Amino acid sequence: MPHGHHHDSDEITGRHLDWALLRRFVGYLLAYRGAALAALVLLPAVAAAKLIQPYLLMVAIDEYILPGNIAGLWLIALLFLLALAAESLLTYAQAYAVQWVGQRIMADLRREGFARLLRLPVSFFDHQPSGRLVTRLTSDVENVGELFGAGVVSALGDLLTLAAIVVIMLWINPSLSLVAFAVIPFLLILGLLFRHYIRHANRQVRSRLAGINGFVAERIAGTDEVRLFVQEERTLKEFDQLQDGYQRASLRVINWDACLYAGVEALGAVAIAAILWKGGGEVIAGVTSFGVLVAFIEYVQKFFAPLRDLSAKYSVIQSSNASLERTFDLLDRAPEPSGVEVPRKGAGAIRLENLSFAYDDQAPVLRGIDLALRPGETLALVGDTGSGKTTLARLLLRFYEPTAGRILLDDQDLAAMDPAEVRRRIGWISQEPFLFDGSVHDNLDGERRRSATELNEILDRTGAAEVVARLGGLEAHISERGRNLSAGERQLLCLARALVPDPQWLILDEATSRLDAETEEQVRAGMDAARQGRGALLIAHRLRSIVHAERIVVLRRGRVVEDGTHRELLRAGGLYARLWRLQALENNYET
């Protein structure tokens, strides 16, 4: 089945109820212990208001209705109404308290989870579809929020009610109580039999939902390609298959829940039938009063109502337990290696010493690179596809850590530096300019490091001032991914954004490869202005864009094979000269 791996790879296996996870969850509760404690304190009051009602019925029947003492019946009726009103008000207050706590725990987990996502290494996202990550921050967190309200607190309330009913029933009539409690062993067996199936089914639902979210997010991002290659029907079929898998998993959960609920209902009916048989006989024999029999039937119904609820609560707790695993799995991911902020002392000299790198223990992409990048120089990096050009740039930005060797910036090992500081000193403009939904100002300088005057100077220098003026100024709105801008306009704004931290180096990774000739010339003029006073690393397939670089380094299969100026490399007649001829540029440009 296409995309069938989505759910398998995202399932987490563990114990039926992980107490270590629950203890960790309690840590989040402590921040709101006042409201949580209020919710717990209200439980006995709710139980008392609920359980006094059958007792009042018993008193009304035995002491007023059967003896014909109508005069005092109004007081019992009033007390019964007050008990009902108290139950309603206390239940509302208790429900509001638990939901208040649950919502705040959800907000905390989302905030912490999103903050962790922002700090995870880039390699983590290489293997994680965005839809699954969205599921962890939305559906999974909502499930965890339900754990306190609809799970733990409600289960404690049910257990408290059950314990109180047991005590009251034993106090009123021990023999009838033993008849009612005879079904309890069967209830325990039923719960033990069903818990594994319910937990497994809930996990499948969570993982298949993550698969659907991942698929939808991917297809929305690639909607142009879906239509361009007429893949609507195929995409719909794949979605239907994922949807069918999710539906089957959901129906399994519903099936096991319904079976457990029906089993509890059936045992409750058996208990009431036994009470009617045993209690009816005792009433006829004069051993038990009719009011006691009525009260017992009420108590048995109230006894089995929490048991029915507990089956539902068990399902909630199991589902929440699986979501806790997934949420804490995200929070426990090791963040990007940090370092220390190093003051800028040098001019930005970069040195690569015996640098090697491989993705996930695969074949090395870079092998033993020794290279010096002089401050202020413009160095071009060229080579075949897959030669390691972009990988080298990503290592300079600390998106990945070298497998062997090291990178030095002004004689400081990049691995010991704070990644944020590295990225302030080395700016990057890629071939796919990305802008966020928001204002121009937020896109250029979200941290407000620069004044409006300084931003306008940068925009003038890069040629992006006209773009911002057309939009309506720094507070003008940019739509998602900059869809209200042309590719060249997006690239100019990304160039201006890269200059905001005043980097010592600019990495231009195929930054003009997708632009037409006129737009490319405009963006290139902005880039030439931006490079003034700082070093530039140009990564390019089209050699005509780097002929004026001070140095050109040629990579092949992860190794440096040539290093020199454009003219020197052409005279050498090596790989660069061959690439130049293949691109048929010698007839158009001076050599």
DAQUI-V803272 format. One record per helix or strand of 2 or more residues. SS is the DSSP state (H for helix, E for strand). FROM is the first residue (numbers start at 1). LEN is the number of residues. If there is no record, write none. Layout:
SS_FROM_LEN + SS_FROM_LEN
This chain:
H_5_6 + H_19_47 + H_70_50 + H_122_4 + H_130_8 + H_139_34 + H_174_8 + H_184_38 + H_223_6 + H_232_54 + H_290_42 + E_350_8 + E_366_8 + E_378_6 + H_389_8 + E_404_6 + E_412_2 + H_414_3 + H_419_7 + E_426_4 + E_438_2 + H_440_5 + H_452_11 + H_465_7 + E_477_2 + H_480_3 + H_487_13 + E_505_5 + H_517_14 + E_535_5 + H_543_3 + E_551_6 + E_559_6 + H_566_7 + H_575_8
